[in-house]
Amino acid sequence: MFFLRSNPSDAAKEIAAAINTASQQGSVLWLLSGGSNIDLAVDIQKQLSDQKISVGLIDERFGAVGHSHSNWKQLIDAGFDFESVIAIPVLQGQNTKEEAASEYAAKLQDALTSANSVITIFGMGQDGHTSGILPNSPAVSSEDLVTAYTGPDYERVTTTFKLFPYINQAFLVSFGQSKREQIIKLETGADINIQPAQGLKEIPNLTVMYDADLEPNE
C-alpha cells in the first residue's frame, strides 16, 4: 500500500496513464466506484487512448434501470460515455437485488477471467466504507463475489473482498477534509467491521490518493 498526496486532476492523469499502459499489453477491465469519484471517472475516460476496454461497477444501488440514485445513471449524467466502451451494467431490469447480484456476479466473473489487467478505483466514505461494504454489514463477511443486502440508505448490490485477488492495480481515491479521520485510521489500523476499507490492504498494488495538504500519519 502506497500513500500518495495528490489532487483530483493529477489523480485522473495518473490513473489514465496506468490504464493506457495496461491496454497496450492486452485487454483491460476497469471497475468504477460512484459517489465522489464520478467526476474523476469522467475525467479519466477523456484521457484514454483506447476506449474499447470493459467497464463495470464495484457497487450499485438497486432499483429500476436508470433510477436517480443509480451509480451507473449518475456516471452517464456526469458525462461518462458507456457507448464507447464494453459496458457491463449491474441493473438490467431484475426483479430483486438478489437476482441482480447473481447475474452481475456471473458477468463479472467472465470479465475477470478474460481480462489481461483488472484496474479498479475505490472510494471511501466518511464512515469508512468502501464499495458498497458498509460497516458491520453482511458484505464484510460475505463469501460471494457479489452480494446484495438492505442498508440503512439503499438496497445495495456490491462486490466484496472476494474481488481483490483478481485486481492487478487498485487506486483508493479519497479527497476532502471530511475523509481526514478515515485516511489516518486506514494507515494506523482499525477493526475491519468498523472500517471496511481496511480490507483494501489485501491488494498488493494499491495506491491511496488523498489531499496534498494532509499527511496520513498526522
Phi, psi and omega per residue, in radians:
M1 nan 2.234 -3.078
F2 -2.124 2.177 3.100
F3 -1.581 2.280 -3.098
L4 -2.311 2.015 3.051
R5 -1.248 2.304 -3.007
S6 -2.728 -2.863 3.036
N7 -2.593 2.870 -3.052
P8 -0.978 -0.682 -3.116
S9 -1.159 -0.821 3.132
D10 -1.187 -0.615 3.098
A11 -1.085 -0.760 3.129
A12 -1.061 -0.735 3.137
K13 -1.110 -0.742 -3.091
E14 -1.198 -0.735 -3.130
I15 -1.205 -0.713 3.098
A16 -1.056 -0.718 3.119
A17 -1.088 -0.695 3.121
A18 -1.124 -0.729 3.129
I19 -1.184 -0.726 3.123
N20 -1.088 -0.710 3.115
T21 -1.119 -0.783 -3.134
A22 -1.127 -0.662 -3.091
S23 -1.207 -0.375 3.074
Q24 -1.292 -0.298 -3.078
Q25 -1.843 -0.109 3.139
G26 2.715 -2.941 -3.076
S27 -1.275 2.522 -3.087
V28 -2.143 2.359 2.955
L29 -1.911 2.071 -3.125
W30 -1.922 2.081 -3.131
L31 -1.869 2.230 -3.015
L32 -1.837 2.701 2.926
S33 -1.899 2.856 3.124
G34 -1.762 -2.465 3.071
G35 1.031 -2.287 -3.055
S36 -1.241 -0.165 -3.123
N37 -1.723 0.152 -3.124
I38 -1.135 -0.858 3.135
D39 -1.104 -0.590 3.094
L40 -1.068 -0.776 -3.126
A41 -1.079 -0.706 3.117
V42 -1.114 -0.755 3.133
D43 -1.104 -0.724 3.128
I44 -1.097 -0.799 -3.083
Q45 -1.027 -0.625 -3.139
K46 -1.116 -0.348 -3.073
Q47 -1.786 0.106 -3.112
L48 -1.469 2.358 3.117
S49 -1.422 -0.452 3.141
D50 -2.175 1.885 -3.122
Q51 -1.408 -0.292 -3.051
K52 -1.443 1.024 3.038
I53 -1.943 2.852 3.097
S54 -1.530 2.397 -3.092
V55 -2.304 2.221 3.064
G56 -2.385 -3.014 -3.123
L57 -1.979 2.623 2.992
I58 -1.514 -0.341 3.039
D59 -2.792 2.765 -3.127
E60 -2.551 2.727 3.066
R61 -1.739 2.125 -3.000
F62 -1.208 2.564 3.090
G63 2.869 -2.953 3.092
A64 -1.162 2.679 3.100
V65 -1.000 2.227 3.111
G66 1.449 0.222 3.132
H67 -1.175 2.741 -2.906
S68 -1.150 -0.428 -3.127
H69 -1.631 -0.017 -3.127
S70 -1.140 2.291 3.066
N71 -1.053 -0.701 3.139
W72 -1.056 -0.824 -3.137
K73 -1.130 -0.700 3.139
Q74 -1.174 -0.597 3.043
L75 -1.112 -0.769 3.107
I76 -1.072 -0.817 -3.123
D77 -1.073 -0.524 -3.132
A78 -1.424 -0.179 3.088
G79 1.990 0.114 3.101
F80 -1.255 2.304 -3.067
D81 -1.732 1.635 3.125
F82 -1.341 -0.225 3.138
E83 -1.261 -0.418 -3.069
S84 -1.646 -0.026 3.122
V85 -2.097 3.061 3.018
I86 -1.552 1.706 -2.976
A87 -1.451 2.394 3.113
I88 -2.190 1.436 -3.113
P89 -1.328 2.724 3.074
V90 -1.466 -0.825 -3.041
L91 -1.578 2.131 3.100
Q92 -2.438 0.706 3.072
G93 1.446 0.362 3.136
Q94 -1.165 2.683 -3.098
N95 -1.404 -0.508 -3.096
T96 -2.359 2.788 3.087
K97 -1.159 -0.558 3.113
E98 -1.160 -0.693 3.092
E99 -1.137 -0.715 3.119
A100 -1.098 -0.723 3.134
A101 -1.119 -0.768 -3.118
S102 -1.124 -0.773 -3.108
E103 -1.215 -0.693 3.138
Y104 -1.203 -0.645 3.108
A105 -1.025 -0.716 -3.134
A106 -1.167 -0.780 3.126
K107 -1.157 -0.712 -3.124
L108 -1.162 -0.710 3.123
Q109 -1.042 -0.742 3.105
D110 -1.086 -0.756 -3.114
A111 -1.164 -0.702 3.122
L112 -1.120 -0.693 -3.098
T113 -1.222 -0.623 -3.051
S114 -1.555 -0.313 -3.089
A115 -1.327 2.503 3.019
N116 -1.368 -0.566 3.124
S117 -2.417 2.414 3.061
V118 -2.040 2.056 -3.121
I119 -2.102 2.269 -2.994
T120 -2.267 2.426 3.014
I121 -1.897 2.097 3.062
F122 -1.841 2.681 2.959
G123 -2.019 3.097 3.083
M124 -2.518 2.200 -3.130
G125 -1.392 2.947 3.110
Q126 -1.114 -0.302 3.107
D127 -1.669 0.063 3.121
G128 1.552 0.101 3.139
H129 -1.393 2.747 3.009
T130 -2.424 2.699 -2.940
S131 0.910 -2.408 3.023
G132 -1.830 0.420 -3.085
I133 -1.579 1.603 -3.113
L134 -1.402 2.716 3.096
P135 -0.963 2.372 3.092
N136 1.008 0.448 3.122
S137 -1.663 2.851 3.095
P138 -1.038 -0.409 -3.104
A139 -1.167 -0.429 -3.123
V140 -1.080 -0.685 -3.059
S141 -1.878 0.116 -3.085
S142 -1.102 2.475 3.088
E143 -1.699 0.055 -3.125
D144 -1.659 2.649 3.059
L145 -1.097 -0.707 3.090
V146 -2.280 2.347 3.134
T147 -2.296 2.872 3.134
A148 -2.317 2.493 3.087
Y149 -2.823 2.898 3.112
T150 -1.695 1.999 3.118
G151 -1.594 -3.112 3.125
P152 -1.256 -0.246 -3.100
D153 -2.034 -0.848 -3.083
Y154 -2.365 2.842 2.859
E155 -1.394 2.149 -2.960
R156 -1.977 2.476 2.984
V157 -2.128 2.036 -3.003
T158 -2.448 2.580 2.910
T159 -1.215 2.847 -3.089
T160 -2.169 -3.016 3.089
F161 -1.077 -0.282 3.125
K162 -1.201 -0.256 3.067
L163 -1.274 -0.525 -2.887
F164 -1.027 -0.652 3.138
P165 -1.099 -0.329 -3.130
Y166 -1.486 -0.246 -2.987
I167 -1.422 2.245 3.079
N168 -1.539 -0.609 3.140
Q169 -2.625 2.295 -3.101
A170 -2.272 2.576 3.072
F171 -2.229 2.196 2.964
L172 -1.742 1.943 -3.096
V173 -1.894 2.026 -3.023
S174 -2.532 1.565 -3.125
F175 -1.779 2.725 3.090
G176 1.946 2.481 -3.126
Q177 -1.104 -0.418 3.126
S178 -1.165 -0.303 3.134
K179 -1.687 -0.034 -3.036
R180 -0.924 -0.885 -3.093
E181 -1.066 -0.696 -3.109
Q182 -1.237 -0.610 3.086
I183 -1.098 -0.784 3.126
I184 -1.108 -0.749 -3.137
K185 -1.137 -0.607 3.139
L186 -1.067 -0.715 -3.126
E187 -1.301 -0.730 -3.039
T188 -1.385 -0.422 3.102
G189 1.887 2.564 3.136
A190 -2.852 2.845 3.055
D191 -1.073 2.280 -3.092
I192 -1.108 -0.453 3.082
N193 -1.256 -0.471 3.125
I194 -1.516 -0.707 3.083
Q195 -2.235 1.536 -3.122
P196 -0.997 -0.419 3.116
A197 -1.036 -0.326 3.054
Q198 -0.982 -0.514 -3.138
G199 -1.102 -0.378 3.126
L200 -1.107 -0.351 3.132
K201 -1.138 -0.218 3.068
E202 -1.243 -0.331 -3.093
I203 -1.497 2.032 -3.058
P204 -1.060 -0.750 -3.060
N205 -1.777 1.285 -3.095
L206 -2.053 2.227 3.042
T207 -1.971 2.188 3.109
V208 -1.718 2.018 -3.137
M209 -1.817 2.180 -3.074
Y210 -2.486 3.076 -3.026
D211 -1.033 2.419 -3.088
A212 -1.099 -0.406 -3.101
D213 -1.687 0.236 -3.126
L214 -2.143 2.154 2.986
E215 -1.568 2.217 -3.077
P216 -1.074 -0.458 -3.095
N217 -1.708 0.315 3.090
E218 -1.189 nan nan
